[in-house]
Amino acid sequence: MLLVLPFSAGAQQIPKLTDEMAIQLAEKPLHCISQEYPNKTAHIINNAGEVTLTPRDLHPSFYGCFDWHSSVHGHWMLVRLLKARPGMAAAGDMEKILDLSLTKENLQKEADYFTQYQLTTTFERTYGWAWLLKLDEELADWNHPKAKIWHQNLKPLTDKILSSWKTYLPKQTYPNRTGVHPNTAFAMAFAIDWARTTKDRDFENQLMEKARYFYLKDEKTPAYLEPDGSDFFSPSLEIADLMRRVLPQKEFTAWLNRFYEKRSLENIEKIPVVSDLSDYQTVHLVGLSFSKAWCMKGIAKSLPEEHPLKKEFTKTAQVFLTNGLPLLFQGNYGGDHWLASFAVYALQE
C-alpha cells in the first residue's frame, strides 16, 4: 500500500494527518490488536504450572500486537485518531475494538497481573508504563461517553502503574540512556504529561526533581555517536524533549546551548539508514525518524524566535517524517505491529 502524503514534493510544511492518512494508519492496530501470535510475552515463568499460559491468559486486554507495550500504544493510537478524526470511515470498527479490550473485567485482570505472579515488579518498566499513562491521559481529557467508561475501567491498572512508578523513582539512582525501551527520559516526559493532565502535583514534582538530578548538569552530550543499530530513540533528543518540559524557556535555552556541540547536532539531523525493513530489530530505525521528529518539533516550539535551532529543527522534523511515513508500509509484522503509533504521535501538532 502506498501512503498518501498531504503535500507535493518540495513543499516546506510539516506533513499533516489527513483523513486518508488516518485511515491507512489505523489499519495497523485494527489488524494486530486481536492477533495473538507471534508474541513476545516478556513473562518470567516461575513454575511448571505457568508454562501453558497463553498471552491472552496473561493479558486479556493487551495480548496482541506482538508485545504488551505495542498493544497498549496501539490502543492509544485508536483513541487518539477517534478524537482527532471522529467522522473517519473506520470509527465504528475502532470503537468496537476498544469496547472489547477495555472492559472492566479485562483491565482488572491486567492490574492483578502485577500481584498475581512473582517477579512482575520490573514488567514493562518504564516504557510500557509510560504508554499506559499516555492512554489514560488521552481518555481523561476526552469528553465522550464511551471514553468516560473506558477511563474508569482502566483505573485499577493506571493506579497500579502509578504506585509502582512512585515507589521506583526514588530508588532509581541512574537514568537509562539507551535508544530503546528502557530509555528513562522518554518515559519521564510522558509521565509528566500525564501528571499535568490529571493534576497529580506530587508525582509531577517528583519527576521534575529527578529529571534535574539526572540531566541538569549534562553538557557536550556525545550525540555524534548515535545511533546504535536498533535504536528507535535518539538518547540525546529524548533528554532535551524532557528538559523542555522541566525548565523555563530561558533556563532551557541556556541548558540546550551547553548540551549540544556542532558535530552532535550535525549527526542527529542525519536520516537513519535502514538496511532491512524485514528485520525486527533493524526496522527500529524507521521509528527513530518518527521519535526524532516529535522531539525536534517539541524542542523547536519551546525555543525563543531568534534561536537558530527553532527553524532548523522544524525543517528537519519535516525531513524525518517525509522519510519515515512511506517506509511504514514496506516491511512486515516487525514494523506493522508498532510503527503507526509512532507516526501518529509524531504527526500531532
C-alpha positions as CSV (number, residue, x, y, z in Angstrom):
1,M,0.0,0.0,0.0
2,L,1.3,3.5,-0.9
3,L,0.8,6.1,1.9
4,V,-0.7,9.2,0.5
5,L,1.2,12.3,1.8
6,P,-0.7,15.6,2.0
7,F,1.9,17.7,0.2
8,S,3.8,17.7,-3.0
9,A,7.5,17.0,-3.4
10,G,9.5,20.1,-2.3
11,A,6.7,21.5,-0.1
12,Q,8.1,23.1,3.0
13,Q,5.3,22.4,5.5
14,I,5.4,19.7,8.1
15,P,3.3,16.6,6.9
16,K,-0.2,16.7,8.3
17,L,-2.5,14.0,9.5
18,T,-5.2,13.9,6.8
19,D,-8.4,11.7,6.9
20,E,-6.9,9.4,4.2
21,M,-3.7,9.0,6.1
22,A,-5.5,8.4,9.4
23,I,-7.5,5.5,7.8
24,Q,-4.3,3.9,6.4
25,L,-2.5,4.2,9.7
26,A,-5.5,2.9,11.7
27,E,-5.4,-0.3,9.7
28,K,-2.2,-1.4,11.5
29,P,-3.6,-1.6,15.1
30,L,-7.0,-2.7,13.8
31,H,-5.4,-5.8,12.4
32,C,-2.9,-6.6,15.1
33,I,-4.7,-5.8,18.4
34,S,-6.6,-9.1,18.2
35,Q,-3.7,-11.0,16.6
36,E,-2.2,-13.2,19.4
37,Y,0.7,-14.7,17.6
38,P,3.6,-14.3,17.0
39,N,4.1,-13.0,20.5
40,K,6.9,-11.9,22.8
41,T,5.3,-12.1,26.3
42,A,8.2,-11.0,28.5
43,H,6.6,-13.1,31.2
44,I,9.0,-14.7,33.7
45,I,7.9,-18.3,34.1
46,N,8.1,-19.1,37.9
47,N,7.0,-22.7,37.8
48,A,5.8,-25.5,35.5
49,G,2.2,-24.5,36.0
50,E,2.8,-21.3,34.2
51,V,4.3,-22.9,31.1
52,T,1.0,-23.3,29.4
53,L,-0.3,-19.8,29.9
54,T,-1.0,-18.0,26.7
55,P,-0.5,-14.3,26.0
56,R,-4.3,-13.9,26.3
57,D,-4.4,-15.7,29.6
58,L,-1.8,-13.3,31.0
59,H,-3.1,-10.1,29.4
60,P,-6.7,-10.2,28.3
61,S,-6.7,-6.6,27.1
62,F,-3.2,-6.2,25.7
63,Y,-2.3,-9.6,24.3
64,G,-2.0,-8.7,20.6
65,C,0.5,-6.6,18.5
66,F,3.4,-8.9,19.4
67,D,4.1,-7.5,22.8
68,W,2.3,-5.8,25.7
69,H,3.6,-2.3,25.2
70,S,2.8,-2.3,21.5
71,S,-0.7,-3.3,22.2
72,V,-1.1,-0.5,24.7
73,H,0.1,2.2,22.4
74,G,-1.9,0.6,19.6
75,H,-5.0,1.2,21.8
76,W,-3.7,4.8,22.5
77,M,-3.5,5.4,18.7
78,L,-7.1,4.3,18.1
79,V,-8.3,6.7,20.9
80,R,-6.1,9.5,19.5
81,L,-7.5,9.1,16.0
82,L,-11.1,8.9,17.2
83,K,-10.6,12.2,19.0
84,A,-8.8,13.8,16.1
85,R,-11.0,12.4,13.3
86,P,-14.3,11.3,14.9
87,G,-16.0,11.0,11.5
88,M,-13.5,8.8,9.8
89,A,-14.7,5.7,8.0
90,A,-13.2,3.2,10.4
91,A,-14.5,4.9,13.6
92,G,-17.1,2.2,14.2
93,D,-14.6,-0.6,13.9
94,M,-12.2,1.3,16.2
95,E,-14.8,1.7,18.9
96,K,-15.7,-2.0,18.7
97,I,-12.1,-2.9,19.3
98,L,-11.8,-0.6,22.3
99,D,-15.1,-1.9,23.7
100,L,-13.8,-5.5,23.5
101,S,-10.4,-4.7,25.1
102,L,-11.2,-2.0,27.7
103,T,-13.8,-3.9,29.7
104,K,-13.8,-3.7,33.5
105,E,-13.1,-7.4,33.9
106,N,-10.2,-7.5,31.4
107,L,-8.5,-4.4,32.9
108,Q,-8.9,-5.7,36.4
109,K,-7.1,-8.8,35.3
110,E,-4.4,-6.7,33.8
111,A,-3.9,-4.9,37.1
112,D,-4.0,-8.2,39.0
113,Y,-1.1,-9.5,36.9
114,F,1.3,-7.3,38.8
115,T,0.4,-9.0,42.1
116,Q,-0.8,-12.5,41.0
117,Y,2.6,-13.6,39.6
118,Q,6.1,-13.4,41.1
119,L,8.8,-11.2,39.6
120,T,6.4,-8.7,37.9
121,T,7.9,-5.6,39.6
122,T,10.0,-4.8,36.6
123,F,7.5,-5.8,33.9
124,E,7.4,-3.1,31.2
125,R,9.3,-0.7,33.4
126,T,9.2,2.1,32.3
127,Y,8.4,2.1,28.6
128,G,5.1,0.2,28.9
129,W,4.2,2.2,32.0
130,A,4.7,5.4,30.0
131,W,2.4,4.3,27.2
132,L,-0.2,3.1,29.7
133,L,-0.3,6.6,31.3
134,K,-0.4,8.1,27.8
135,L,-3.5,6.0,27.0
136,D,-5.1,7.1,30.3
137,E,-4.2,10.7,29.7
138,E,-5.9,10.6,26.3
139,L,-9.1,9.2,27.8
140,A,-9.0,11.5,30.8
141,D,-9.5,14.7,28.7
142,W,-11.9,13.3,26.1
143,N,-15.5,14.4,26.7
144,H,-17.1,11.3,25.1
145,P,-19.5,8.9,26.9
146,K,-17.5,5.8,26.0
147,A,-14.2,7.5,26.9
148,K,-15.5,8.0,30.4
149,I,-16.4,4.3,30.7
150,W,-13.1,3.2,29.3
151,H,-11.2,5.6,31.5
152,Q,-12.9,4.3,34.6
153,N,-12.3,0.7,33.6
154,L,-8.6,1.5,33.1
155,K,-8.3,3.0,36.6
156,P,-7.2,-0.2,38.5
157,L,-4.3,-0.7,36.1
158,T,-3.4,3.0,36.0
159,D,-3.3,3.1,39.8
160,K,-1.1,0.0,39.9
161,I,1.4,1.5,37.4
162,L,1.4,4.8,39.2
163,S,2.0,3.2,42.5
164,S,4.9,1.2,41.1
165,W,6.4,4.2,39.5
166,K,6.2,6.3,42.6
167,T,7.9,3.5,44.5
168,Y,10.6,3.0,41.9
169,L,11.5,6.6,41.1
170,P,13.2,7.5,44.5
171,K,15.3,4.3,44.2
172,Q,16.4,4.9,40.6
173,T,20.0,6.1,41.1
174,Y,20.9,6.4,37.4
175,P,19.0,7.1,34.2
176,N,18.9,4.7,31.3
177,R,20.5,6.5,28.3
178,T,19.9,3.8,25.6
179,G,17.9,4.3,22.4
180,V,15.5,1.5,23.1
181,H,12.7,0.6,25.5
182,P,14.3,1.3,28.9
183,N,15.2,5.0,28.0
184,T,14.4,7.0,31.1
185,A,13.9,10.4,29.6
186,F,11.2,9.3,27.2
187,A,9.2,7.7,29.9
188,M,9.6,10.6,32.3
189,A,8.4,13.0,29.6
190,F,5.2,11.0,29.1
191,A,4.7,10.7,32.8
192,I,5.0,14.5,33.3
193,D,2.3,15.0,30.6
194,W,0.0,12.6,32.4
195,A,0.7,14.2,35.8
196,R,-0.2,17.6,34.4
197,T,-3.3,16.5,32.7
198,T,-4.6,14.7,35.8
199,K,-3.3,17.3,38.2
200,D,-1.1,14.9,40.2
201,R,1.2,17.6,41.5
202,D,3.1,15.3,43.8
203,F,4.1,13.0,41.0
204,E,4.9,15.9,38.7
205,N,7.2,17.4,41.3
206,Q,8.8,14.1,42.0
207,L,9.5,13.7,38.2
208,M,10.7,17.2,37.8
209,E,13.2,16.9,40.7
210,K,14.5,13.6,39.4
211,A,14.9,15.0,35.8
212,R,17.0,17.8,37.1
213,Y,19.1,15.4,39.2
214,F,19.7,13.2,36.2
215,Y,20.3,15.7,33.4
216,L,20.7,19.3,34.5
217,K,24.5,19.1,34.6
218,D,24.7,17.4,31.2
219,E,26.8,19.2,28.6
220,K,28.6,18.3,25.3
221,T,26.5,15.2,25.0
222,P,28.2,12.6,22.7
223,A,25.3,12.5,20.2
224,Y,27.9,12.3,17.4
225,L,28.0,8.5,18.4
226,E,24.2,8.0,17.7
227,P,22.5,5.8,16.7
228,D,23.1,2.2,17.8
229,G,22.0,-0.4,15.4
230,S,18.5,-1.0,16.7
231,D,17.6,2.4,18.2
232,F,14.1,3.9,17.9
233,F,15.0,6.8,20.2
234,S,17.7,9.4,20.0
235,P,19.0,9.3,23.6
236,S,20.1,13.0,23.4
237,L,16.9,14.3,21.8
238,E,14.8,12.4,24.4
239,I,16.7,14.2,27.2
240,A,16.2,17.6,25.5
241,D,12.5,16.8,24.9
242,L,12.1,16.0,28.6
243,M,14.0,19.1,29.8
244,R,11.9,21.5,27.8
245,R,9.0,20.3,30.0
246,V,11.1,20.8,33.2
247,L,12.9,24.1,32.7
248,P,11.6,27.6,32.0
249,Q,12.4,28.8,28.5
250,K,15.4,31.0,29.3
251,E,16.9,28.3,31.5
252,F,16.1,25.6,28.9
253,T,17.7,27.6,26.1
254,A,20.9,28.0,28.1
255,W,21.0,24.4,29.0
256,L,20.4,23.3,25.4
257,N,23.3,25.5,24.2
258,R,25.6,23.7,26.6
259,F,24.1,20.3,25.8
260,Y,24.9,20.1,22.1
261,E,28.1,20.7,20.2
262,K,28.1,21.3,16.4
263,R,29.2,17.8,15.5
264,S,26.5,16.3,17.6
265,L,23.8,18.5,16.0
266,E,25.0,17.7,12.6
267,N,24.9,13.9,13.3
268,I,21.4,13.8,14.8
269,E,20.0,15.5,11.8
270,K,21.1,12.6,9.5
271,I,18.4,10.3,8.1
272,P,18.8,6.7,9.6
273,V,20.0,4.1,7.1
274,V,17.5,1.2,7.3
275,S,19.2,-1.7,5.5
276,D,16.5,-4.3,6.0
277,L,12.8,-3.5,6.7
278,S,12.0,-7.1,7.3
279,D,14.4,-7.4,10.3
280,Y,12.6,-7.0,13.6
281,Q,15.5,-5.0,15.1
282,T,16.8,-3.1,12.2
283,V,13.3,-1.7,11.4
284,H,13.5,0.1,14.8
285,L,15.5,2.7,12.8
286,V,12.2,3.7,11.0
287,G,10.8,4.5,14.4
288,L,13.9,6.6,15.1
289,S,12.8,9.0,12.3
290,F,9.4,9.5,14.0
291,S,10.7,9.9,17.5
292,K,13.3,12.4,16.3
293,A,10.6,14.3,14.5
294,W,8.4,14.6,17.6
295,C,11.3,15.6,19.8
296,M,12.5,18.3,17.3
297,K,9.0,19.7,16.9
298,G,8.6,20.0,20.7
299,I,12.0,21.5,21.3
300,A,11.5,24.0,18.4
301,K,8.3,25.2,19.9
302,S,10.0,25.7,23.3
303,L,12.8,27.9,22.0
304,P,12.6,31.7,21.5
305,E,12.1,33.0,18.0
306,E,15.6,34.1,17.5
307,H,17.2,30.7,18.3
308,P,18.7,29.1,15.2
309,L,17.5,25.6,16.2
310,K,13.9,26.8,16.1
311,K,13.8,26.9,12.3
312,E,16.4,24.2,11.9
313,F,14.6,21.6,14.0
314,T,11.2,22.4,12.5
315,K,12.6,21.9,9.0
316,T,14.5,18.7,9.9
317,A,11.4,17.2,11.6
318,Q,9.7,17.5,8.2
319,V,12.5,15.6,6.6
320,F,12.3,12.8,9.1
321,L,8.5,12.5,8.7
322,T,8.7,12.6,5.0
323,N,11.3,9.9,5.0
324,G,9.6,7.6,7.6
325,L,6.0,7.6,6.5
326,P,6.4,5.7,3.2
327,L,8.6,3.1,4.9
328,L,5.7,2.2,7.2
329,F,4.0,0.2,4.5
330,Q,7.1,-1.5,3.0
331,G,8.1,-4.0,5.8
332,N,6.5,-6.9,7.6
333,Y,4.9,-7.5,11.0
334,G,8.2,-6.4,12.7
335,G,7.2,-2.8,11.9
336,D,3.5,-3.2,11.3
337,H,2.7,-4.0,15.0
338,W,4.0,-0.7,16.3
339,L,5.3,1.9,13.8
340,A,1.9,3.5,13.1
341,S,1.6,4.6,16.7
342,F,4.9,6.4,16.5
343,A,3.8,8.1,13.2
344,V,0.6,9.3,14.7
345,Y,2.4,10.7,17.8
346,A,4.9,12.4,15.5
347,L,2.2,13.9,13.4
348,Q,0.5,15.6,16.3
349,E,0.6,19.4,16.5
